[in-house]
Every structure is written in C-alpha cells, then in structure tokens.
Amino acid sequence: MANEQTANLSRQTALRALDIQERAVEQLRARTGVLLGASCLIASVFGSEAIRHNVNVGLAGALALTALVLSVGLCVYVLAGKRDLTFGLDAMHTYEYLADIGDVAANEMIVVWLTIFARENETAIAVLDRAYLTAGLCLLLQLAAWALPLIARIG
C-alpha cells in the first residue's frame, strides 16, 4: 500500500497525462482547421484557373474533386466532437464513490480511473491522427491533380 505522498504524486502524474492528451487533441484540431482551409482554397484557386483557361481537366479534375471531398470529410471528422475521449472525472460521482475510503485509497482509485481513460484515449487519438494524415495526403493529391492539367495547358 502506498503512502499519501506517493498516492498524490501518482494522481498528479495521471492528471498530467490526460492534460497532455487534451492539448494534443486541441493542437491537432487547430492544424486540421488550417488544413481544411487550405484544401478549400486550393480547390477554389486552381478550379477557377482551370475554368478561366478553359482547361479540360477530365480525369484529373475528377481525382481533384474526389481528393477535395475526402480531405474535407476527414477534416470535419477530426474537428467534430468525440464522445469517446475523456480528460477528467465527474467531480460529484467521484466524491460520492470515494468519500468514505480514505485519502490514500481514494488517490489510488483515481489513478486507476485516469490511467484507464488515458489508455482508451490513445486509441481514439491515433484514429484522429490517421484521419489528419490522410486528409493531408488528399490535399497533396488534390494539388497535383489540379496543377498538372494547368501546367500542361499554360506551360
């Protein structure tokens, strides 16, 4: 059985892990917002240039639009709220459950709960990371698909 100082330190460490995860998700969502804007901007600029120069983009245009739709869809997925992410405990339920078990045991139980949340979050965050990476690759594909016919026509 741990002493009170060890239990407090463990609880603080577990809380810090969840804080780090929460910040990582916030940063991922901020980058995703930029990616979403870039994807739409590329479609707007290159699409209007293709129209202006009367470029028949054909298959490349279809590929660019498909990449745009995928990129936007993945960005919206990352930006949407996720209920499977947990970054803290419900204070009232925690108090009700732990009120009578003593400080050390309460801290130990909190550490267990927070560790479970952090492990479950890891899986959900990995999915968000993959969605972001795929959206970025779709952005590059879209850029190439728009640019190649324009370069061939104008260049």
Rosetta constraint file for C-alpha pairs under 8 A:
AtomPair CA 2 CA 6 HARMONIC 5.99 0.50
AtomPair CA 2 CA 7 HARMONIC 6.11 0.50
AtomPair CA 2 CA 104 HARMONIC 7.06 0.50
AtomPair CA 3 CA 7 HARMONIC 6.21 0.50
AtomPair CA 3 CA 104 HARMONIC 6.58 0.50
AtomPair CA 4 CA 8 HARMONIC 6.09 0.50
AtomPair CA 4 CA 103 HARMONIC 7.02 0.50
AtomPair CA 4 CA 104 HARMONIC 5.15 0.50
AtomPair CA 5 CA 9 HARMONIC 6.14 0.50
AtomPair CA 6 CA 10 HARMONIC 6.07 0.50
AtomPair CA 7 CA 11 HARMONIC 6.18 0.50
AtomPair CA 7 CA 104 HARMONIC 5.85 0.50
AtomPair CA 7 CA 107 HARMONIC 5.48 0.50
AtomPair CA 7 CA 108 HARMONIC 5.91 0.50
AtomPair CA 8 CA 12 HARMONIC 6.20 0.50
AtomPair CA 8 CA 104 HARMONIC 7.84 0.50
AtomPair CA 8 CA 107 HARMONIC 6.30 0.50
AtomPair CA 9 CA 13 HARMONIC 6.16 0.50
AtomPair CA 10 CA 14 HARMONIC 6.20 0.50
AtomPair CA 10 CA 107 HARMONIC 7.87 0.50
AtomPair CA 10 CA 108 HARMONIC 7.77 0.50
AtomPair CA 10 CA 111 HARMONIC 6.44 0.50
AtomPair CA 11 CA 15 HARMONIC 6.17 0.50
AtomPair CA 11 CA 107 HARMONIC 6.07 0.50
AtomPair CA 11 CA 108 HARMONIC 7.31 0.50
AtomPair CA 11 CA 110 HARMONIC 6.58 0.50
AtomPair CA 11 CA 111 HARMONIC 5.05 0.50
AtomPair CA 12 CA 16 HARMONIC 6.08 0.50
AtomPair CA 13 CA 17 HARMONIC 6.32 0.50
AtomPair CA 14 CA 18 HARMONIC 6.60 0.50
AtomPair CA 14 CA 111 HARMONIC 5.95 0.50
AtomPair CA 14 CA 114 HARMONIC 5.84 0.50
AtomPair CA 14 CA 115 HARMONIC 6.18 0.50
AtomPair CA 15 CA 19 HARMONIC 6.24 0.50
AtomPair CA 15 CA 88 HARMONIC 7.70 0.50
AtomPair CA 15 CA 114 HARMONIC 6.81 0.50
AtomPair CA 16 CA 20 HARMONIC 6.13 0.50
AtomPair CA 17 CA 21 HARMONIC 6.33 0.50
AtomPair CA 17 CA 118 HARMONIC 7.00 0.50
AtomPair CA 18 CA 22 HARMONIC 6.11 0.50
AtomPair CA 18 CA 87 HARMONIC 5.37 0.50
AtomPair CA 18 CA 88 HARMONIC 7.34 0.50
AtomPair CA 18 CA 114 HARMONIC 7.43 0.50
AtomPair CA 18 CA 117 HARMONIC 7.87 0.50
AtomPair CA 18 CA 118 HARMONIC 5.95 0.50
AtomPair CA 19 CA 23 HARMONIC 6.21 0.50
AtomPair CA 19 CA 87 HARMONIC 6.93 0.50
AtomPair CA 20 CA 24 HARMONIC 6.16 0.50
AtomPair CA 21 CA 25 HARMONIC 6.28 0.50
AtomPair CA 21 CA 87 HARMONIC 7.78 0.50
AtomPair CA 21 CA 118 HARMONIC 7.70 0.50
AtomPair CA 21 CA 121 HARMONIC 7.75 0.50
AtomPair CA 22 CA 26 HARMONIC 6.25 0.50
AtomPair CA 22 CA 87 HARMONIC 6.47 0.50
AtomPair CA 23 CA 27 HARMONIC 6.09 0.50
AtomPair CA 24 CA 28 HARMONIC 6.05 0.50
AtomPair CA 25 CA 29 HARMONIC 6.12 0.50
AtomPair CA 25 CA 125 HARMONIC 7.10 0.50
AtomPair CA 26 CA 30 HARMONIC 6.24 0.50
AtomPair CA 27 CA 31 HARMONIC 6.23 0.50
AtomPair CA 28 CA 32 HARMONIC 6.05 0.50
AtomPair CA 28 CA 129 HARMONIC 7.56 0.50
AtomPair CA 28 CA 132 HARMONIC 7.86 0.50
AtomPair CA 29 CA 33 HARMONIC 6.22 0.50
AtomPair CA 29 CA 78 HARMONIC 6.49 0.50
AtomPair CA 29 CA 79 HARMONIC 5.57 0.50
AtomPair CA 30 CA 34 HARMONIC 6.68 0.50
AtomPair CA 31 CA 35 HARMONIC 6.24 0.50
AtomPair CA 32 CA 36 HARMONIC 6.04 0.50
AtomPair CA 32 CA 75 HARMONIC 5.85 0.50
AtomPair CA 32 CA 78 HARMONIC 7.10 0.50
AtomPair CA 32 CA 79 HARMONIC 7.04 0.50
AtomPair CA 32 CA 132 HARMONIC 6.61 0.50
AtomPair CA 33 CA 37 HARMONIC 6.30 0.50
AtomPair CA 33 CA 75 HARMONIC 7.25 0.50
AtomPair CA 33 CA 79 HARMONIC 7.44 0.50
AtomPair CA 34 CA 38 HARMONIC 6.15 0.50
AtomPair CA 35 CA 39 HARMONIC 6.08 0.50
AtomPair CA 35 CA 75 HARMONIC 7.46 0.50
AtomPair CA 35 CA 135 HARMONIC 7.80 0.50
AtomPair CA 35 CA 136 HARMONIC 6.95 0.50
AtomPair CA 35 CA 139 HARMONIC 7.92 0.50
AtomPair CA 36 CA 40 HARMONIC 6.34 0.50
AtomPair CA 36 CA 71 HARMONIC 7.25 0.50
AtomPair CA 36 CA 72 HARMONIC 6.00 0.50
AtomPair CA 36 CA 75 HARMONIC 5.98 0.50
AtomPair CA 37 CA 41 HARMONIC 6.03 0.50
AtomPair CA 38 CA 42 HARMONIC 6.03 0.50
AtomPair CA 38 CA 139 HARMONIC 7.91 0.50
AtomPair CA 39 CA 43 HARMONIC 6.34 0.50
AtomPair CA 39 CA 68 HARMONIC 6.47 0.50
AtomPair CA 39 CA 71 HARMONIC 7.00 0.50
AtomPair CA 39 CA 72 HARMONIC 7.25 0.50
AtomPair CA 39 CA 139 HARMONIC 5.68 0.50
AtomPair CA 39 CA 142 HARMONIC 7.92 0.50
AtomPair CA 40 CA 44 HARMONIC 6.12 0.50
AtomPair CA 40 CA 68 HARMONIC 7.37 0.50
AtomPair CA 40 CA 72 HARMONIC 7.89 0.50
AtomPair CA 41 CA 45 HARMONIC 5.99 0.50
AtomPair CA 42 CA 46 HARMONIC 5.76 0.50
AtomPair CA 42 CA 47 HARMONIC 7.74 0.50
AtomPair CA 42 CA 142 HARMONIC 7.85 0.50
AtomPair CA 42 CA 143 HARMONIC 6.64 0.50
AtomPair CA 43 CA 47 HARMONIC 5.37 0.50
AtomPair CA 43 CA 64 HARMONIC 7.85 0.50
AtomPair CA 43 CA 65 HARMONIC 7.78 0.50
AtomPair CA 43 CA 68 HARMONIC 7.13 0.50
AtomPair CA 43 CA 142 HARMONIC 7.65 0.50
AtomPair CA 43 CA 143 HARMONIC 7.96 0.50
AtomPair CA 43 CA 146 HARMONIC 7.82 0.50
AtomPair CA 44 CA 48 HARMONIC 5.94 0.50
AtomPair CA 45 CA 49 HARMONIC 6.19 0.50
AtomPair CA 46 CA 50 HARMONIC 6.09 0.50
AtomPair CA 46 CA 146 HARMONIC 5.94 0.50
AtomPair CA 46 CA 147 HARMONIC 7.05 0.50
AtomPair CA 47 CA 51 HARMONIC 6.34 0.50
AtomPair CA 47 CA 146 HARMONIC 7.12 0.50
AtomPair CA 48 CA 52 HARMONIC 5.97 0.50
AtomPair CA 49 CA 53 HARMONIC 6.01 0.50
AtomPair CA 49 CA 150 HARMONIC 7.72 0.50
AtomPair CA 50 CA 54 HARMONIC 5.86 0.50
AtomPair CA 50 CA 55 HARMONIC 4.97 0.50
AtomPair CA 50 CA 56 HARMONIC 7.56 0.50
AtomPair CA 50 CA 57 HARMONIC 7.38 0.50
AtomPair CA 50 CA 146 HARMONIC 7.89 0.50
AtomPair CA 50 CA 150 HARMONIC 6.37 0.50
AtomPair CA 51 CA 55 HARMONIC 6.27 0.50
AtomPair CA 53 CA 154 HARMONIC 7.86 0.50
AtomPair CA 55 CA 149 HARMONIC 7.03 0.50
AtomPair CA 55 CA 150 HARMONIC 6.73 0.50
AtomPair CA 55 CA 153 HARMONIC 6.71 0.50
AtomPair CA 56 CA 149 HARMONIC 7.66 0.50
AtomPair CA 57 CA 61 HARMONIC 4.72 0.50
AtomPair CA 57 CA 62 HARMONIC 7.80 0.50
AtomPair CA 57 CA 146 HARMONIC 7.56 0.50
AtomPair CA 57 CA 149 HARMONIC 5.89 0.50
AtomPair CA 58 CA 62 HARMONIC 6.38 0.50
AtomPair CA 59 CA 63 HARMONIC 6.09 0.50
AtomPair CA 60 CA 64 HARMONIC 6.01 0.50
AtomPair CA 60 CA 145 HARMONIC 4.94 0.50
AtomPair CA 60 CA 146 HARMONIC 6.63 0.50
AtomPair CA 60 CA 148 HARMONIC 7.95 0.50
AtomPair CA 60 CA 149 HARMONIC 7.21 0.50
AtomPair CA 61 CA 65 HARMONIC 6.08 0.50
AtomPair CA 61 CA 145 HARMONIC 6.50 0.50
AtomPair CA 61 CA 146 HARMONIC 6.37 0.50
AtomPair CA 62 CA 66 HARMONIC 6.05 0.50
AtomPair CA 63 CA 67 HARMONIC 6.06 0.50
AtomPair CA 63 CA 142 HARMONIC 7.05 0.50
AtomPair CA 63 CA 145 HARMONIC 6.36 0.50
AtomPair CA 64 CA 68 HARMONIC 6.09 0.50
AtomPair CA 64 CA 141 HARMONIC 6.92 0.50
AtomPair CA 64 CA 142 HARMONIC 4.28 0.50
AtomPair CA 64 CA 143 HARMONIC 7.24 0.50
AtomPair CA 64 CA 144 HARMONIC 7.91 0.50
AtomPair CA 64 CA 145 HARMONIC 5.11 0.50
AtomPair CA 64 CA 146 HARMONIC 6.01 0.50
AtomPair CA 65 CA 69 HARMONIC 6.17 0.50
AtomPair CA 65 CA 142 HARMONIC 7.15 0.50
AtomPair CA 66 CA 70 HARMONIC 6.17 0.50
AtomPair CA 67 CA 71 HARMONIC 5.94 0.50
AtomPair CA 67 CA 138 HARMONIC 4.94 0.50
AtomPair CA 67 CA 139 HARMONIC 6.65 0.50
AtomPair CA 67 CA 141 HARMONIC 6.45 0.50
AtomPair CA 67 CA 142 HARMONIC 5.29 0.50
AtomPair CA 68 CA 72 HARMONIC 6.03 0.50
AtomPair CA 68 CA 138 HARMONIC 6.89 0.50
AtomPair CA 68 CA 139 HARMONIC 6.82 0.50
AtomPair CA 68 CA 142 HARMONIC 6.25 0.50
AtomPair CA 69 CA 73 HARMONIC 5.95 0.50
AtomPair CA 70 CA 74 HARMONIC 6.03 0.50
AtomPair CA 70 CA 135 HARMONIC 6.83 0.50
AtomPair CA 70 CA 138 HARMONIC 6.76 0.50
AtomPair CA 71 CA 75 HARMONIC 6.07 0.50
AtomPair CA 71 CA 134 HARMONIC 7.48 0.50
AtomPair CA 71 CA 135 HARMONIC 4.29 0.50
AtomPair CA 71 CA 136 HARMONIC 7.06 0.50
AtomPair CA 71 CA 138 HARMONIC 5.47 0.50
AtomPair CA 71 CA 139 HARMONIC 6.26 0.50
AtomPair CA 72 CA 76 HARMONIC 6.12 0.50
AtomPair CA 72 CA 135 HARMONIC 7.37 0.50
AtomPair CA 73 CA 77 HARMONIC 6.20 0.50
AtomPair CA 74 CA 78 HARMONIC 6.31 0.50
AtomPair CA 74 CA 131 HARMONIC 5.70 0.50
AtomPair CA 74 CA 132 HARMONIC 6.81 0.50
AtomPair CA 74 CA 134 HARMONIC 7.61 0.50
AtomPair CA 74 CA 135 HARMONIC 5.71 0.50
AtomPair CA 75 CA 79 HARMONIC 6.10 0.50
AtomPair CA 75 CA 131 HARMONIC 7.45 0.50
AtomPair CA 75 CA 132 HARMONIC 6.64 0.50
AtomPair CA 75 CA 135 HARMONIC 6.50 0.50
AtomPair CA 76 CA 80 HARMONIC 5.89 0.50
AtomPair CA 77 CA 131 HARMONIC 7.76 0.50
AtomPair CA 78 CA 128 HARMONIC 5.68 0.50
AtomPair CA 78 CA 131 HARMONIC 6.86 0.50
AtomPair CA 78 CA 132 HARMONIC 6.92 0.50
AtomPair CA 84 CA 120 HARMONIC 7.99 0.50
AtomPair CA 84 CA 121 HARMONIC 7.26 0.50
AtomPair CA 84 CA 124 HARMONIC 6.98 0.50
AtomPair CA 85 CA 117 HARMONIC 7.80 0.50
AtomPair CA 85 CA 120 HARMONIC 7.57 0.50
AtomPair CA 85 CA 121 HARMONIC 5.36 0.50
AtomPair CA 85 CA 124 HARMONIC 6.87 0.50
AtomPair CA 86 CA 117 HARMONIC 5.96 0.50
AtomPair CA 86 CA 118 HARMONIC 7.72 0.50
AtomPair CA 86 CA 121 HARMONIC 6.76 0.50
AtomPair CA 87 CA 117 HARMONIC 7.16 0.50
AtomPair CA 87 CA 118 HARMONIC 7.72 0.50
AtomPair CA 88 CA 114 HARMONIC 7.24 0.50
AtomPair CA 89 CA 94 HARMONIC 6.82 0.50
AtomPair CA 89 CA 114 HARMONIC 7.77 0.50
AtomPair CA 90 CA 94 HARMONIC 6.03 0.50
AtomPair CA 91 CA 95 HARMONIC 6.07 0.50
AtomPair CA 92 CA 96 HARMONIC 6.16 0.50
AtomPair CA 93 CA 97 HARMONIC 6.06 0.50
AtomPair CA 94 CA 98 HARMONIC 5.96 0.50
AtomPair CA 95 CA 99 HARMONIC 5.34 0.50
AtomPair CA 98 CA 102 HARMONIC 7.61 0.50
AtomPair CA 98 CA 106 HARMONIC 5.58 0.50
AtomPair CA 99 CA 106 HARMONIC 7.96 0.50
AtomPair CA 101 CA 105 HARMONIC 6.13 0.50
AtomPair CA 101 CA 106 HARMONIC 6.22 0.50
AtomPair CA 102 CA 106 HARMONIC 5.91 0.50
AtomPair CA 103 CA 107 HARMONIC 6.09 0.50
AtomPair CA 104 CA 108 HARMONIC 6.17 0.50
AtomPair CA 105 CA 109 HARMONIC 6.15 0.50
AtomPair CA 106 CA 110 HARMONIC 6.19 0.50
AtomPair CA 107 CA 111 HARMONIC 6.16 0.50
AtomPair CA 108 CA 112 HARMONIC 6.38 0.50
AtomPair CA 109 CA 113 HARMONIC 6.31 0.50
AtomPair CA 110 CA 114 HARMONIC 6.04 0.50
AtomPair CA 111 CA 115 HARMONIC 5.98 0.50
AtomPair CA 112 CA 116 HARMONIC 6.25 0.50
AtomPair CA 113 CA 117 HARMONIC 6.30 0.50
AtomPair CA 114 CA 118 HARMONIC 6.15 0.50
AtomPair CA 115 CA 119 HARMONIC 6.23 0.50
AtomPair CA 116 CA 120 HARMONIC 6.19 0.50
AtomPair CA 117 CA 121 HARMONIC 5.99 0.50
AtomPair CA 118 CA 122 HARMONIC 6.25 0.50
AtomPair CA 119 CA 123 HARMONIC 7.14 0.50
AtomPair CA 120 CA 124 HARMONIC 6.95 0.50
AtomPair CA 121 CA 125 HARMONIC 5.94 0.50
AtomPair CA 122 CA 126 HARMONIC 6.07 0.50
AtomPair CA 123 CA 127 HARMONIC 6.49 0.50
AtomPair CA 124 CA 128 HARMONIC 6.43 0.50
AtomPair CA 125 CA 129 HARMONIC 6.12 0.50
AtomPair CA 126 CA 130 HARMONIC 6.22 0.50
AtomPair CA 127 CA 131 HARMONIC 6.19 0.50
AtomPair CA 128 CA 132 HARMONIC 6.17 0.50
AtomPair CA 129 CA 133 HARMONIC 6.18 0.50
AtomPair CA 130 CA 134 HARMONIC 6.06 0.50
AtomPair CA 131 CA 135 HARMONIC 6.09 0.50
AtomPair CA 132 CA 136 HARMONIC 6.23 0.50
AtomPair CA 133 CA 137 HARMONIC 6.31 0.50
AtomPair CA 134 CA 138 HARMONIC 6.16 0.50
AtomPair CA 135 CA 139 HARMONIC 6.21 0.50
AtomPair CA 136 CA 140 HARMONIC 6.46 0.50
AtomPair CA 137 CA 141 HARMONIC 6.20 0.50
AtomPair CA 138 CA 142 HARMONIC 5.98 0.50
AtomPair CA 139 CA 143 HARMONIC 6.17 0.50
AtomPair CA 140 CA 144 HARMONIC 6.23 0.50
AtomPair CA 141 CA 145 HARMONIC 6.02 0.50
AtomPair CA 142 CA 146 HARMONIC 6.13 0.50
AtomPair CA 143 CA 147 HARMONIC 5.93 0.50
AtomPair CA 144 CA 148 HARMONIC 5.90 0.50
AtomPair CA 145 CA 149 HARMONIC 7.31 0.50
AtomPair CA 146 CA 150 HARMONIC 6.74 0.50
AtomPair CA 147 CA 151 HARMONIC 5.94 0.50
AtomPair CA 148 CA 152 HARMONIC 6.13 0.50
AtomPair CA 149 CA 153 HARMONIC 6.09 0.50
AtomPair CA 150 CA 154 HARMONIC 5.83 0.50
AtomPair CA 150 CA 155 HARMONIC 7.69 0.50
AtomPair CA 151 CA 155 HARMONIC 5.00 0.50
